[in-house]
Amino acid sequence: MNFRELSNRVLEPLSMWVMVLGIVALCQPWVEILHRYGVTIILFGLVGFIVFSHIKPPLEAESDG
Amino acid sequence: MIGRLEPGSIAAKRGMSDLAIRNLFIIPTIIFLIVFNIFPLIYSLGYSFTDFRASMNAPANFIGLQNYRELLADEYIWINFATTAKYVLVSVGGQVVVGFGAALLLNREIPAKGLVTTLLLLPMMMSMAVVGLFWKLLYSPSWGIINYALGLEDFEWLSNPEVALYAVALTDIWMWSPFVMLLCLAGLSAIPKHLYEAAAIDRAGRWYTFTRITLPLVTPLLLIAIIFRTMEAFKTFDLAFIMTSMESTELIAIRLYKMAFQEWQTGKSCALAYIVLIMVLAITNIYVKYLNKAKER
């Protein structure tokens, strides 16, 4: 698995889930420490998502789609 | 300046050259966006790192990330975020159930289908302020029609801290379910009929047909509706602000308004606005991703 493939198949979806996790952490009413670091988690996910979604998928994946 | 067009050219037939379109429409729009959107956005980012108060004639002092630290450690802000999340879950969940249900009912041959669809779409065409005032009257404990219809006598919908948020969410559900219905209806009408015929030949039951054909094919559009409504529900201000003024219905946008224009904590409110912006930006990115996926299909 090369970097483009890794980015397309793993890192981009992972960043998206980190963003979702950050939103849940920020808004959940139970654990205070999760709320405190919610924005940081969202930022990590957001930056990762913006970077990895701009890396073009490998040629095989392009022809598959 | 506008370039001269050669007679008979495509540009001349269109009436305007690309240069003229750029000068007349694109450049003014870009200038407008920079002056009214991008400049305030960057300026407020700067303020979010200061102790600036717009009500005081004092210079802004740089305090680094202190506003962000204080906001995220503030128990009341945490409650506001949790209230907003509860509101979003109830409101968007209700809209999906009602909207999808209405789309399923309308996706069949019924008399005056066009008229019924148009009438169902009316709530989302109204102004938020009008809807808020209108539902406030409906919820009125002394002469509101909801208490009369349910036989609840003088039940307080908007003054009861346990019910008020759900009452506001119900209004939002009434207003925005048609939007979800419209998107689901588009998805349902695009499902090829031969799939249902094949399922009928195979003697598939109603539930099996729904879970294996209808739901998977509507899911992309339904997801777009959910993400779009979630994004909007997180920013809700007007409806809750007009209908109630209680702590239990204080959504994050209302807290932001109070912090900025009642307490005049300009720097801190800019920081809170940026926290909300980051959250909405994250949801927007997910929305755009699913929109592109739906387009590819």
Chai-1 contact restraints between the chains, C-beta under 6 A:
chainA,res_idxA,chainB,res_idxB,connection_type,confidence,min_distance_angstrom,max_distance_angstrom,comment,restraint_id
A,M19,B,A282,contact,1.0,0.0,6.0,A-B,restraint_1
A,I23,B,M279,contact,1.0,0.0,6.0,A-B,restraint_2
A,L26,B,F81,contact,1.0,0.0,6.0,A-B,restraint_3
A,C27,B,F81,contact,1.0,0.0,6.0,A-B,restraint_4
A,C27,B,A85,contact,1.0,0.0,6.0,A-B,restraint_5
A,P29,B,A82,contact,1.0,0.0,6.0,A-B,restraint_6
A,H35,B,W78,contact,1.0,0.0,6.0,A-B,restraint_7
A,R36,B,L72,contact,1.0,0.0,6.0,A-B,restraint_8
A,V39,B,I275,contact,1.0,0.0,6.0,A-B,restraint_9
A,I42,B,I278,contact,1.0,0.0,6.0,A-B,restraint_10
A,I42,B,A282,contact,1.0,0.0,6.0,A-B,restraint_11
A,L46,B,A282,contact,1.0,0.0,6.0,A-B,restraint_12
A,F49,B,N285,contact,1.0,0.0,6.0,A-B,restraint_13
